[in-house]
Amino acid sequence: MFPEFRELISKLKTTDHHFSRLFDKHNGIDEEIQKLETKIPAGTHVEIENLKKEKLLLKDQLYAILTKHKEV
């Protein structure tokens, strides 16, 4: 995710608690989605879609933080 911000992500994960929490939550949701999609029986469509929406919202928030710090 966001390879162009790799160095900034590493820095913010250690210096910005809010960013670190969002980043970890995003990755946790990604893992949960993968488990639900491969589980037999798979997670419900609604369950997976809700997690994907939450993950996308987190990704948008992370990107906003990254672009704000990049400008500084």
OpenMM code with the backbone's topology and positions (N, CA, C; nanometers):
from openmm import Vec3, app, unit

residues = "MET PHE PRO GLU PHE ARG GLU LEU ILE SER LYS LEU LYS THR THR ASP HIS HIS PHE SER ARG LEU PHE ASP LYS HIS ASN GLY ILE ASP GLU GLU ILE GLN LYS LEU GLU THR LYS ILE PRO ALA GLY THR HIS VAL GLU ILE GLU ASN LEU LYS LYS GLU LYS LEU LEU LEU LYS ASP GLN LEU TYR ALA ILE LEU THR LYS HIS LYS GLU VAL".split()
positions = [
    Vec3(0.0836, -0.1170, 0.0000),
    Vec3(0.0000, 0.0000, 0.0000),
    Vec3(0.0885, 0.1239, 0.0000),
    Vec3(0.0645, 0.2118, -0.0924),
    Vec3(0.1362, 0.3386, -0.1048),
    Vec3(0.2883, 0.3220, -0.1084),
    Vec3(0.3415, 0.2505, -0.2060),
    Vec3(0.4869, 0.2298, -0.2108),
    Vec3(0.5657, 0.3607, -0.2232),
    Vec3(0.5034, 0.4631, -0.2789),
    Vec3(0.5730, 0.5911, -0.2931),
    Vec3(0.5939, 0.6609, -0.1588),
    Vec3(0.5247, 0.6132, -0.0553),
    Vec3(0.5361, 0.6718, 0.0776),
    Vec3(0.6046, 0.5772, 0.1773),
    Vec3(0.6773, 0.4787, 0.1288),
    Vec3(0.7356, 0.3752, 0.2154),
    Vec3(0.8157, 0.4343, 0.3318),
    Vec3(0.9044, 0.5286, 0.3030),
    Vec3(0.9875, 0.5878, 0.4096),
    Vec3(0.9032, 0.6679, 0.5078),
    Vec3(0.8095, 0.7456, 0.4561),
    Vec3(0.7243, 0.8263, 0.5423),
    Vec3(0.6357, 0.7375, 0.6300),
    Vec3(0.5857, 0.6286, 0.5748),
    Vec3(0.5052, 0.5348, 0.6529),
    Vec3(0.5869, 0.4802, 0.7694),
    Vec3(0.7090, 0.4390, 0.7425),
    Vec3(0.7953, 0.3874, 0.8492),
    Vec3(0.8158, 0.4916, 0.9586),
    Vec3(0.8369, 0.6150, 0.9180),
    Vec3(0.8582, 0.7221, 1.0152),
    Vec3(0.7324, 0.7472, 1.0966),
    Vec3(0.6178, 0.7600, 1.0289),
    Vec3(0.4934, 0.7909, 1.0985),
    Vec3(0.4471, 0.6778, 1.1899),
    Vec3(0.4785, 0.5548, 1.1540),
    Vec3(0.4409, 0.4426, 1.2403),
    Vec3(0.5095, 0.4506, 1.3762),
    Vec3(0.6244, 0.5162, 1.3822),
    Vec3(0.6964, 0.5279, 1.5095),
    Vec3(0.6762, 0.6629, 1.5771),
    Vec3(0.6290, 0.7645, 1.5027),
    Vec3(0.6182, 0.8979, 1.5618),
    Vec3(0.4753, 0.9498, 1.5744),
    Vec3(0.3797, 0.8888, 1.5055),
    Vec3(0.2416, 0.9373, 1.5059),
    Vec3(0.1496, 0.8238, 1.5511),
    Vec3(0.1045, 0.8322, 1.6768),
    Vec3(0.0220, 0.7255, 1.7354),
    Vec3(-0.1061, 0.7034, 1.6551),
    Vec3(-0.1718, 0.8113, 1.6132),
    Vec3(-0.2963, 0.7992, 1.5378),
    Vec3(-0.2730, 0.7264, 1.4051),
    Vec3(-0.1692, 0.7664, 1.3340),
    Vec3(-0.1366, 0.7010, 1.2069),
    Vec3(-0.1066, 0.5531, 1.2291),
    Vec3(-0.0265, 0.5235, 1.3314),
    Vec3(0.0106, 0.3855, 1.3601),
    Vec3(-0.1124, 0.3000, 1.3897),
    Vec3(-0.2059, 0.3554, 1.4667),
    Vec3(-0.3283, 0.2830, 1.5011),
    Vec3(-0.4126, 0.2569, 1.3763),
    Vec3(-0.4276, 0.3590, 1.2911),
    Vec3(-0.5032, 0.3417, 1.1664),
    Vec3(-0.4370, 0.2380, 1.0764),
    Vec3(-0.3063, 0.2449, 1.0644),
    Vec3(-0.2310, 0.1527, 0.9793),
    Vec3(-0.2494, 0.0087, 1.0270),
    Vec3(-0.2356, -0.0124, 1.1578),
    Vec3(-0.2515, -0.1469, 1.2133),
    Vec3(-0.3941, -0.1978, 1.1971),
    Vec3(-0.4928, -0.1098, 1.2163),
    Vec3(-0.6327, -0.1497, 1.1999),
    Vec3(-0.6596, -0.1869, 1.0548),
    Vec3(-0.6068, -0.1077, 0.9609),
    Vec3(-0.6233, -0.1368, 0.8179),
    Vec3(-0.5673, -0.2745, 0.7852),
    Vec3(-0.4477, -0.3035, 0.8327),
    Vec3(-0.3861, -0.4330, 0.8048),
    Vec3(-0.4628, -0.5474, 0.8706),
    Vec3(-0.5156, -0.5240, 0.9904),
    Vec3(-0.5958, -0.6264, 1.0581),
    Vec3(-0.7228, -0.6584, 0.9818),
    Vec3(-0.7880, -0.5551, 0.9297),
    Vec3(-0.9095, -0.5763, 0.8513),
    Vec3(-0.8762, -0.6495, 0.7223),
    Vec3(-0.7649, -0.6164, 0.6607),
    Vec3(-0.7231, -0.6847, 0.5390),
    Vec3(-0.7056, -0.8344, 0.5648),
    Vec3(-0.6421, -0.8682, 0.6758),
    Vec3(-0.6236, -1.0092, 0.7117),
    Vec3(-0.7580, -1.0778, 0.7373),
    Vec3(-0.8488, -1.0070, 0.8042),
    Vec3(-0.9807, -1.0639, 0.8329),
    Vec3(-1.0582, -1.0900, 0.7044),
    Vec3(-1.0504, -0.9967, 0.6093),
    Vec3(-1.1177, -1.0143, 0.4800),
    Vec3(-1.0623, -1.1378, 0.4092),
    Vec3(-0.9304, -1.1508, 0.4071),
    Vec3(-0.8687, -1.2666, 0.3408),
    Vec3(-0.9154, -1.3976, 0.4045),
    Vec3(-0.9232, -1.4005, 0.5365),
    Vec3(-0.9691, -1.5210, 0.6060),
    Vec3(-1.1139, -1.5524, 0.5707),
    Vec3(-1.1999, -1.4494, 0.5700),
    Vec3(-1.3408, -1.4706, 0.5389),
    Vec3(-1.3605, -1.5163, 0.3948),
    Vec3(-1.2811, -1.4625, 0.3039),
    Vec3(-1.2961, -1.4998, 0.1625),
    Vec3(-1.2488, -1.6418, 0.1348),
    Vec3(-1.1566, -1.6921, 0.2153),
    Vec3(-1.1036, -1.8261, 0.1900),
    Vec3(-1.1627, -1.9313, 0.2832),
    Vec3(-1.2388, -1.8884, 0.3821),
    Vec3(-1.2985, -1.9804, 0.4784),
    Vec3(-1.4080, -2.0629, 0.4110),
    Vec3(-1.4221, -2.1861, 0.4572),
    Vec3(-1.5292, -2.2705, 0.4047),
    Vec3(-1.6231, -2.3004, 0.5196),
    Vec3(-1.7456, -2.2572, 0.5183),
    Vec3(-1.8029, -2.1712, 0.4151),
    Vec3(-1.7502, -2.0285, 0.4297),
    Vec3(-1.7478, -1.9598, 0.3201),
    Vec3(-1.6944, -1.8235, 0.3190),
    Vec3(-1.7827, -1.7318, 0.4021),
    Vec3(-1.7243, -1.6192, 0.4447),
    Vec3(-1.8029, -1.5193, 0.5156),
    Vec3(-1.9158, -1.4707, 0.4274),
    Vec3(-2.0172, -1.4136, 0.4882),
    Vec3(-2.1294, -1.3657, 0.4082),
    Vec3(-2.0852, -1.2483, 0.3219),
    Vec3(-2.1561, -1.2304, 0.2142),
    Vec3(-2.1260, -1.1210, 0.1216),
    Vec3(-2.1326, -0.9867, 0.1939),
    Vec3(-2.2341, -0.9685, 0.2758),
    Vec3(-2.2519, -0.8429, 0.3495),
    Vec3(-2.1368, -0.8212, 0.4463),
    Vec3(-2.0982, -0.9247, 0.5152),
    Vec3(-1.9879, -0.9177, 0.6111),
    Vec3(-1.8584, -0.8730, 0.5423),
    Vec3(-1.8285, -0.9341, 0.4305),
    Vec3(-1.7063, -0.9013, 0.3561),
    Vec3(-1.7140, -0.7606, 0.2992),
    Vec3(-1.8282, -0.7219, 0.2435),
    Vec3(-1.8434, -0.5877, 0.1858),
    Vec3(-1.8297, -0.4798, 0.2925),
    Vec3(-1.8859, -0.5025, 0.4103),
    Vec3(-1.8739, -0.4039, 0.5187),
    Vec3(-1.7287, -0.3861, 0.5610),
    Vec3(-1.6544, -0.4954, 0.5695),
    Vec3(-1.5133, -0.4863, 0.6051),
    Vec3(-1.4337, -0.4142, 0.4966),
    Vec3(-1.4656, -0.4413, 0.3716),
    Vec3(-1.3952, -0.3744, 0.2618),
    Vec3(-1.4213, -0.2240, 0.2636),
    Vec3(-1.5440, -0.1837, 0.2973),
    Vec3(-1.5760, -0.0410, 0.3067),
    Vec3(-1.4984, 0.0239, 0.4210),
    Vec3(-1.4916, -0.0454, 0.5353),
    Vec3(-1.4169, 0.0075, 0.6492),
    Vec3(-1.2684, 0.0185, 0.6161),
    Vec3(-1.2162, -0.0824, 0.5465),
    Vec3(-1.0759, -0.0814, 0.5061),
    Vec3(-1.0477, 0.0352, 0.4110),
    Vec3(-1.1376, 0.0599, 0.3169),
    Vec3(-1.1199, 0.1700, 0.2222),
    Vec3(-1.1236, 0.3046, 0.2938),
    Vec3(-1.2117, 0.3196, 0.3910),
    Vec3(-1.2179, 0.4429, 0.4685),
    Vec3(-1.0858, 0.4663, 0.5423),
    Vec3(-1.0322, 0.3611, 0.6026),
    Vec3(-0.9031, 0.3722, 0.6708),
    Vec3(-0.7926, 0.4088, 0.5729),
    Vec3(-0.7950, 0.3474, 0.4552),
    Vec3(-0.6936, 0.3767, 0.3541),
    Vec3(-0.6996, 0.5229, 0.3125),
    Vec3(-0.8216, 0.5768, 0.2974),
    Vec3(-0.8378, 0.7181, 0.2634),
    Vec3(-0.7811, 0.8076, 0.3735),
    Vec3(-0.8056, 0.7717, 0.4990),
    Vec3(-0.7547, 0.8501, 0.6112),
    Vec3(-0.6019, 0.8450, 0.6159),
    Vec3(-0.5456, 0.7282, 0.5923),
    Vec3(-0.4001, 0.7136, 0.5907),
    Vec3(-0.3390, 0.7977, 0.4784),
    Vec3(-0.4006, 0.7944, 0.3615),
    Vec3(-0.3499, 0.8710, 0.2481),
    Vec3(-0.3540, 1.0208, 0.2775),
    Vec3(-0.4606, 1.0659, 0.3411),
    Vec3(-0.4708, 1.2088, 0.3754),
    Vec3(-0.3574, 1.2489, 0.4693),
    Vec3(-0.3267, 1.1654, 0.5660),
    Vec3(-0.2165, 1.1947, 0.6582),
    Vec3(-0.0838, 1.1957, 0.5834),
    Vec3(-0.0633, 1.0980, 0.4977),
    Vec3(0.0627, 1.0883, 0.4229),
    Vec3(0.0832, 1.2105, 0.3332),
    Vec3(-0.0202, 1.2505, 0.2604),
    Vec3(-0.0039, 1.3646, 0.1701),
    Vec3(0.0141, 1.4939, 0.2475),
    Vec3(-0.0482, 1.5052, 0.3634),
    Vec3(-0.0301, 1.6236, 0.4475),
    Vec3(0.1164, 1.6342, 0.4936),
    Vec3(0.1751, 1.5232, 0.5358),
    Vec3(0.3134, 1.5224, 0.5832),
    Vec3(0.4128, 1.5384, 0.4696),
    Vec3(0.3768, 1.4917, 0.3535),
    Vec3(0.4660, 1.5023, 0.2375),
    Vec3(0.4829, 1.6483, 0.1969),
    Vec3(0.3766, 1.7277, 0.2131),
    Vec3(0.3800, 1.8681, 0.1748),
    Vec3(0.4657, 1.9510, 0.2694),
    Vec3(0.4813, 1.9045, 0.3923),
    Vec3(0.5547, 1.9814, 0.4944),
    Vec3(0.7018, 1.9767, 0.4720),
] * unit.nanometer
topology = app.Topology()
chain = topology.addChain("A")
for resn in residues:
    res = topology.addResidue(resn, chain)
    for name in ("N", "CA", "C"):
        topology.addAtom(name, app.Element.getBySymbol(name[0]), res)
